[in-house]
Amino acid sequence: MEASMRNIPVDISSLTFVCVSPPRPKLVSQETGEVKVDRDGKPVFTVGLSVADASGGWSC
């Protein structure tokens, strides 16, 4: 069964995003090292992000 993804509108115009970790391939299985791919067969990557609002408050 395929999970459906929901789109939730969020106004990001007043937010600042900072990448805090380098991209790394998303694994299907850590045991085999198999890398997840999208519908077009391209590898999927994961990155760490932090976000700050207009007051400077940071969140991970």
C-alpha positions in Angstrom: 0.0 0.0 0.0 1.4 3.4 -1.0 1.2 6.2 1.5 -0.3 9.4 0.2 1.5 12.7 0.9 -0.5 15.7 2.1 0.3 19.2 1.0 -0.1 21.8 3.8 0.3 25.4 2.6 2.9 27.2 4.7 4.0 30.8 4.2 7.8 30.6 4.2 8.5 34.1 3.0 9.6 35.3 6.5 11.7 32.2 7.3 15.4 31.6 6.7 16.6 28.1 6.0 20.2 27.0 6.6 21.7 23.7 5.6 23.4 22.3 8.7 24.6 18.9 7.4 25.9 17.8 4.0 23.6 15.9 1.7 23.9 12.1 2.0 22.1 9.4 0.0 18.9 8.1 1.7 19.2 4.4 2.2 16.5 1.8 1.7 18.4 -0.6 3.9 21.5 0.1 6.0 22.3 -3.6 5.9 22.6 -3.7 2.1 23.5 -0.1 1.5 20.8 0.2 -1.2 20.1 3.8 -2.1 16.5 5.0 -2.4 15.6 6.3 -5.9 12.7 8.5 -7.1 10.3 7.6 -10.0 12.9 8.6 -12.6 15.6 6.4 -11.0 17.6 9.3 -9.6 19.0 8.9 -6.0 17.2 10.6 -3.1 19.3 12.6 -0.7 18.8 13.8 2.9 20.1 17.1 4.3 19.8 18.6 7.8 18.0 22.0 7.9 17.5 24.6 10.5 15.0 27.4 10.2 14.8 30.9 11.7 11.8 33.1 12.0 11.7 36.9 11.8 12.6 37.2 15.5 15.7 35.1 15.0 14.3 32.1 16.8 15.9 28.9 15.5 14.4 25.4 15.2 15.6 22.1 13.9 
